[in-house]
Amino acid sequence: MNVRECILPKRNKRAGVLQLLDAFSFNGSEIRRGKESVVAAFMIFITCSSVASKRSVKTEPESTGKREIRIGRGVASSLRRCPFTGTFHAGGQTRTRRGMDRGSTAIQAVQIFPWIASAIHFLSTQGLWSLFSFPQSTAYSTESQALLFFKEALKVSDGILSSWDNRSDCCSTWEGISCNYATGHVELVNLTAYTNHTEQGLQSGVISSSLCSLPFLKYLILKSIGLTGNIPSCLGNLSYLQVLVLKNNSLTGIVPPAICLLTNLGHLDVSINQLVGILPPCLGNLTFLRRLIVHYNKLTGQVPISLNKLSLLKFLSISGNKFNGSLQLTGLSSLNLLFARDFSLPENVTSSQLALPSSIKVLWLSHITITDSLFDNLAELKFLYVSYCVLNISASWLPSFQLAGLDLVSCSIGGRVPEWLFTQYSLQRLALADDNIVGEIPKWLMENNPQLFLFNI
């Protein structure tokens, strides 16, 4: 039975309670488990008992001491799962209810505020009273200790993370920590407020393996806090993890293949560190990944062809590494942004060596010879940023895209504004710096693009 059935329809005076219960969305089976939803069970119990008492037509004491309530057939139906004990008349029949479970004891009649007494009795008989403050039964005991070990590994100075101590509740008072209010487990660790760009920022430390003792963690955000050392492989055990951000630290070592076990991961950012080695091919198994950001490390080798399995990937940033070989990404059907500066492509790159999906809207390349065939299928392209390039495009080329921004910086473009720009009518930004352009700028460039506001030649 859905909890909404405990509330009689078309009753404005219960609308506020109904809205409150909607926020929990627990059903009867979850209430019986109790430990997972103490607060929801408490609210539903109060509501059901209140309905039973306020909708009663007649109450008669019997020799057994139980309450007898005469109610309508609809209310009787709504009380079938309410933790209420007593005798009631519905549809001409007399029935006795003895609580939610077979083991529940009888709830005695009360004349004033019956729902208060019933709620307290229910929580005490079900052994749930001590669990009403949920963090003390879960995260407060084991997960808070894991966080304290992590704090020690950060080597924090006085005053930083001062709310983290063994005398307080990590789920309600610790800075940068958030918990699930139904289960009490830690779901978020976010130390963005303590970046080393702030006065109270963290400056050094390592990622303690104690974080791997937070089995229900979904968001781990540790950017710009001076972390050193390796990325612990045990992070791969955090099967619920959806966001992992370790950017702008001084992490060393490799990207551990254990990261590939995080099958719920949607955002991975390990950029601006000192990571070495290859990009693990098994990253192609992270089929929910939408953002993969590894720029400005010391990664080498080829970009794995297995990344083409990431059909949901929208943002890929691999700039500033030492990748080489081909870049074949046609399988990334959702890719909108590709940053691949400093990618060591062959001098005369062909379409088989640089194969991009048609969905790309923003493209950033460098050290490349550009031919018209490389961009034939990029009809969605809006921003093209290329540096240290050679432009080898025929004068008759008609691009399929309409650009809003174009940067051709430090490129060899033949000493004049490229003629194919005559086909562009939506330019808002144009930078042709250090391109050794001679002669006058064509009038049609400004006439065709009246919204052009950044013009750097």
Buried (B, 14 or more C-beta within 10 A) or exposed (E): BEBEBBBBEEEEEBEEBBEEBEEBEBBBEBBBEBBBBBBBBBBBBBBBBBBBBBBBEEEEEEEEEBBBBBBBEBBBEBBBBBBBBBBBBBEEEEEEBBBBEEEBEBBBBBEEEBBEBBBEBBBEBBEBBEBEBBBBBBBBEEBBBBBBBBBEBBEBEEEBBEEBEEEBBBBEEBEBBBBBBBBBBBBBBBBEBBBBEEEEBBEBBBBBBBBBBBBBBBBBBBBBBBBBBEBBBBBBBBEBBBBBBBBBBEBBBBBBBBBBBBEBBBBBBBBBBEBBBBBBBBBBBBEBBBBBBBBBBEBBBBBBBBBBBBEBBBBBBBBBBEBBBBBBBEBBBEBBBBBBBBBEBEEEBBEEBBBBBBBBBBBBBBBBBBBBEBBBBBEBBBBBBBBBBBBBBEEEBEBEBBBBBBBBBEBBBBEBBBBBBEBBEBBBBBBBEBBEBEEEEBEEBEEBBEEBEEBEE
